[in-house]
Amino acid sequence: MNITLKISRYIDKNSLSNVYFDISATNYRKKIKSELYVRAVNSSKVEVEKSDVNYISKNILLQKLREKASQALENYDSEEWSLLDCEGFLSKGVEIISIKSFIHENFTHLSIFTKNDYLNTIGVYSKHLGLNRTIYLKDLNEANLLLFKTNMLFSGLKLSSINSYIKKIKVLVNKAYSNNLLPNKNIFRNDLIEKESHKKINRNRKKFVNIEQGISNAESIYDLQAITLFVIMIIFKGMKPIDMVKYKELDHSIMINNKDKYIYYISKGIKRFVRFEENIFNLINILKTSLYYTHFEKNPEVLAPYNNPYEVFNLDVSKEIKKHKNLWNIYQKKIKKLLGCNYKMANTLYVNYIDDLEISQNVRNILVGKNDGQEVVFDIENPLRNQINEVENRLIQDFKIGNLIALVENRMNLLGVLESKSKNTNWQRPIDFIKTISSI
C-alpha cells in the first residue's frame, strides 16, 4: 500500500487547493481530504508557498500530515492495522489548532471581558456536546452545531442565550475561515438562529420617586451603595457596570478650557465624556467613603485611592473577572429588589430622557454615544458645546441629584455609617483616613 500527499486540481474562490491523502493498494483507491488548504503554484509538488496566509502554521500542519501518513503506513505494513483502520485514522485529521489558542492569538483587539465571553462560549459548546477534551477548530461543523443547539434546548436554556452562543461561534468560524484555517464557513443552517418574539416595550418613563423610595427602603449600606451606583451610571450617560470600573480622569492638557473637569470611558468604540460638577463630586465622594467602610479591610485592592476625587474603583480590578463579577452580582440583586430593575435600566432611563429633549440631532448623537464629539465638547467657541452643557446641567436638576445625595447621606447616618464626627473630616494623608476607618 502507498499513502501520498497530493494537491487537488480544484481551486476554490479563495484561490486555494486542498491537500489530501491518496491511499492506493491492490484493488483499492481512496482520497481523504485534510484540513490544509494551500496556494498551489505547482500541483505536482506539495508545499506551502510563502505567499500563503499563516505560512508558518501551515508548514507545521503539512509536516504533521506527513507524519500521520507515515504512521498509518507503518502500522499497516506491520499488519497492526487494516485498510479501514488507516482510512479512519487519516480521516480524523490533525488536531493542531485548539479554539482557545485561536481566540488568544486572533482576538487581541478585544477587551478581556469580551475575549472571556468567547472562551466561555467554547466551554459551553464542549459541555453540551459532551466533549471532555481540547476543542479544535475542526470541531466546529454543521453536525456538532445542530447537536449543540438541540442539547441546549433540552437543558432548558433561553432562546436568547442559545442565539447569543451561536452568534459568537459564527464570529469564530468566519474569522477562522478568513485565515484559511477552516475549509467551509457555511455550516449554519438558516433556522439555527431563531427570531425571538418580542413583547411590545412599555415606553412609560420610570418615575424618579422610585429611586427615592428605594433609598427609604434601604436596610443596609450595601443597599445604598447599589442605588448610588445606579444613579451615577445614569448621570454618566447611561454607562454599564464594566464602564464604572474602567472610566478614567481626562488629561486636562488636551482640553482648551482646562477649568472644567472630565472623565471619559469607551463604549462600543465611542469615547463618552462626562463633565464633573459639584453634585457629581459629592455623589462620588459619598460612594467612595461608604465603600471604604465596607471593603477596605477585606478587599482594599478593588478601591481607588480615597483622595482621588474622580475614580471609585481600582482600574486593575477590571482585569480580574472573578472579583469584578462577584462585586456586581451582589449589587445587581439588591437593585432588582429595591428598584425592580437591573443596571441596564440606567441606560434606558438616560436615553429616554435625551430622546424627550428638543435638541439638535448632532447634540443628541453625541449625548447618546453615536459620536464621540470630542471636537465639540472641548471647543468653547462651538455653540453645540453650550447645548451639551445645558443638557448635562438640566439632567442633574431633573433627576434631583442634590436631593438624592441628601437622602442617601441621611439614610447612611441612620444606619450609623456616616457619623457627623467623621464625614466632614478633611484627611490630609491616606494614613489619616485609614486610621479613622480602622477605629470605627
N, C-alpha and C positions, 0 to 999 in steps of 0.2 A: 504493500500500500504506500502511496505517496500523499503527503499533505503539503501544499504550497500556498503561499500568499500571492494573490493577484489583484489587479486593479480593474474594476468594472469599466467597460467601454461607455456605459451610460453616464452622462454628465447632467447633474441636476441644475436647477435655476440659479444656484449659488456658485456654479462652475466647479463643483466638487464631484469626485467619484468615490464610490465605496471600495474599501479594501476588504476582500473576502477570502475565506479558506476554500481551497479547491481540493477536495478529497477524491482520489481515484484508486480503484483496485479492480481486480478481475470482475467483470460484470457489475461494477458499482461505480457511480459517479455522483457526487454531492457538492453543492456550493452552499456555503454558510456565510451570511453577511456578518461583519463585525461592526462595532460602533465607531470605527475610524473612517473619516472622510478626508480625502486629500485633494490638493490641486494637481491633477495629473498632467505632467509635461510629456512623459514617455510612458504609455500604458504597459510597456513590456518590462519596466523597471519599477519595483515597489520602493518608493522613498518619499520622504516629506520635504517639499521644497521650502526654502527659507521665506518665500513669499506667502506661505500658509499662515493664517491666523493661529496663534498658540503653537508656533513651530516647535518649541522645546517640549511641551507636554505631549504633542502628537508623536514626536520621536520616541518618547518614553513609552507611549501606548503601542507604537509599532514594535518596539523591542519586546514588550510583554506579549504581543500576539505571536511573535516568532517563538518565544519561549513556550507558549501554550501549544503551538503546533508541534514543537519538538517533544514536549511531554506526552502529548497524545500518541504520537508515532512510536515513542519509546515503550509506552505501556502496551500498545498493540503488538509490536514486534516481540515483546516478552510474553505475549499471549495472556496478559492480565486483563486486557480489555477487548471487547468485540468492536465491530464497526459501529454498532449503535451506541456503545459506550463512548467512543471517540466523538461521534456526532453530538451526543448530548453534552459532553464536556466543552466542546468548541462553541456550541450554541449558547452557553451561559455567558459568553463574552468575558471581558476583563474588567474586574472591579478595581478601577484606579482612581476615580474622582468621586469622593463622597459629597453629598449635597451640602453638608456642613462646611467642608473645606471650600466648596464652590461659593457659598454665601460669604464666608470670611474674606475670600480673595477678590470677589467681584462686586461686593456691596459696601465698599469702604466709604462711599459718599453719604451713606445713611447714618442717622443717629444711632446710638447704641440701643435705644428702645425699639426703633423700627427694625433694626437688624435682629434683635432678640424675638420680635414678633415672627419673623420668617423662620428662625431656628425653632421656636415653639411650635409653629405650624408643621414642621418636619417631624417633631416629636409626636404630635397628634396623628400625623399620617402613619408613622410607624406603629403607634399604639392600635389604631383601628384596623390596620392590616395584619396585626399580629406578627410583625417582623422584628424579632428580638436580636437585631444585628445592625451593623452600619448600613445606612440607607445611601444608595448610589444614584447618580443621575439616571441610569438605565431603569431604575425602579419607578420612574415617572412615565407611566404608559397608560393607555386607554383602559385596559382591563383593571389595573390597580385603582385608577380613579373611580371607576364605577363601583368597585367593591368598597372603596373608601367612603363614598357618599352613602351607599346602602347601609354600611355598618354604623355610620354616624346617625342616620335617621332612626335606625333600630335602637340606638342608645338613647334616643330622646333629645338630641341636640336641636336647638332652634335653627330654623331655616336661615336666619340672618347670620348665625355663627358658621353654618356649613358653607354658605356662599362666600363668607369672608375667607375661610381657609382655602377654598378652591381658587378664588381670585389671586391669593398670594402664590399658590402653586403655579398658576398661569403665568405670573410675572417671572418666576424662576425658570419655567420652561422656555419662555420667549427669550430670556437672557442667555440661557444655555444654547439655544438654537442659533442665536445671532453670533455666538462664539464658536459655532461649528462643533459643539460638544454633544449635541443631540441631532439625530438624523431627521426627526419629524416633530413639528410643534402642533400639528393638527390632531391632537389626542383628546380634545374636549368636545364632547357631544353638545349639540345645541341646547339640550334640556338639562345639562349638568348644573348650570347656574340658573336657578328658577327665580322668576319675578315674585316679589312679595306683595301681598295685598295690603296696601297702606290705608289705615283709617284716616278720615279727614282730621287734620290737625286743628285743634282749638286755638285760634289766634288771640283769644282774650288775654290781655296783658296781666301778668301776675301782680297783685297789689303789693305796694311797699309795706303795708301793715303786716303782711305775713312774716316779714323779716323781724319786725318789731315784736310780734307775738312769739316768734321763735326765741328771741333773746329773753323774753319774760319767762318762757317755759324752760330755759336752760337750767340744768340741775348740777352741772359741773363745769370746771374750767375748760375741759375738752369740748363740751357743747359750744361754749362761747368762742373758742378758737375755730371750730368748724364754721360757725356763722361769719366770723370776722374774715376768714379766708374767702368765703363766698362773696362777701361784699367787696373785698379787694379785687377779686377776679372780674367782677362787673365793672368796677372803675378802671381796671387795667384793660379796658376794651374787650371784655369777654374772654379773657385768657383761660387756658386749660391748666389743670394741676401741674403737668410737666413744665409748663412755661413759668409757673410760680417758683419752681426750683431753679430754673435756668436763666431768668432775666438778669440783666447787668446794668450797672450805672453807666450812663453815657459819658464818654470822654468829652469834656466841655471844649476841648481845643478845636473840635470840628464844627462848633456852633458859632454862628455870627453873633447872636445875642447870648452871651455867657451868663446873664443874670438868672435865666430860667434853669431849672434842674430837671433832668430827664433820666428815665431808664428806658431800655429797649429789649425786645425779645424777637425771635424769628418764628413765625407761624406760617406753615405751608410755603416756605421760601420767601416770605414777605417780612420786611422789618416793620415792627409796630413800635411806635414811640409814645410814651406816656409822660406828660408833664407833671412834675410833683408840685403840689402846693400845700399850704399849711394843714388842711384836713387829711390829706394823704399821708403826710409825715406823721401826724398824730395817730392815724389808723395803723400804720406800720409799727410805730413805737409801742402801742398798747399790745399788739400781737406779739412782738418780739419779747417784751417784758414777760408776758404770760408764758411764752414758750421756754424762757429761761427758768421759770419756776417749775415747769413740768418736765423738761427734757435735759436740763443742764447736768444733773448727776448721772443719769443713765446713758444718754446719747448726746453728749456735747458736740460730737463731730458733725451732727446734722445742722447745727446752728451757725449762722453768720456771726461775725464779731458783734457784740452788743452795741458798740459805738459806731457801727456802720448804719447810718440812718436810712439807707435805701433797701438793702437786701435782708431777707428774712432767713433764708436757708443757705447753708454752705453749698457753693456751686458743685463741689466734688461729689455731693450726695446724689446728684443726678446721674452719676456713672454707676452707682450701686443700686441695681434694680430691686433687690430684696428690701433694702431699707426704705427706698422710695415707695414701693407698693405697700409695705406694712404701715407706713406713716399715713398714707392717703386712704387705705382701706378703712381705718378707724374713723376718719373724718367723713368719709363717704356715707357710712352707716348713720352717723349722727345727723348729717344734713338731710338725709332721707326722713329720719324720724321727726326732726324739728320743723322742716320746711316742706316736706312732702315732695322733694325733687332731688336730682343729683347735681353734680357740679357743672354738667353740660348746660344746665338752665342759666348759668351766669352768662354764657354766650348768647343764648336765646333772648334773655332779658335785654342785654345790651343792643343786639341787632334790632330787636323790635323797637327799642327806644329811638335808635338812629333813623329807622325807617319812617317813624311818625313825624320827624322834624322836616321843616321846609328849608332845605339847604341845597346847595348846588350838587350835581352828581359827582363832580370831581372831589369835593369835600367828603361826600358820602363814601366814595370808593376808598379814600384814604382812611377814614374812620373805621370802616368795617374790614379793612385789611386786604382789599383787592389791589391797591397800590401802596408802596411804602411812603411816598410823599415826602421824602427827606428834603428835597429841594424846596418844598413849600413850607414845611414845619420850621425850618431854620432860616428862612428868608423874611426878615422883619419888614421888608418892603412889599411882600406879596399879600394882597388882600385876602386870599384864601386862608392864610395863616390866622388872621383875625377871626374868621368864621370857625376854624377848628378850636381856637382857644375859647371862644364864646360857648361852643357846644360842650367842651370839657367843663367849663365853669357851671353851665346850666345842669349838666349831669350830676355834679356834686350837690347842687341845690335841690333838684327834683328827687333825687334818691335820699335826701335829708341825711347826708353823711355825718354832719356835725351832730345831729340828734342821735343817730345810731351809735356814734362813738360814745356819747354821754350815757346811753342806755347800757352799752357793753361795759363801760367803766364802772357804772353804779352796780351792775349785776356782779361784777368781779369783787367789788367791795363787800357786797352782801355775802358772797361766798368766802370772804376772808383772804382773797388772793392779792389784791392790790390794797395794801394798807396805806393810809394817808401819810404815815411817817416815812414810807419808803418810796412811794410812787413819784414824788416830786423831787427826790434827791438827784442832784447833779453829780454823777460819778465822774471823777477826773481820770481815773485809771481803771483798766479792766479788773485788777485785783480788788479794787474797792467794791465793784459790783458783785464779784464772786463772793466776797466776804458777806455782803448783805444777803445774797441768795442762800448761802450756807447757814446763816443764822436763823432763817425763818422755819 
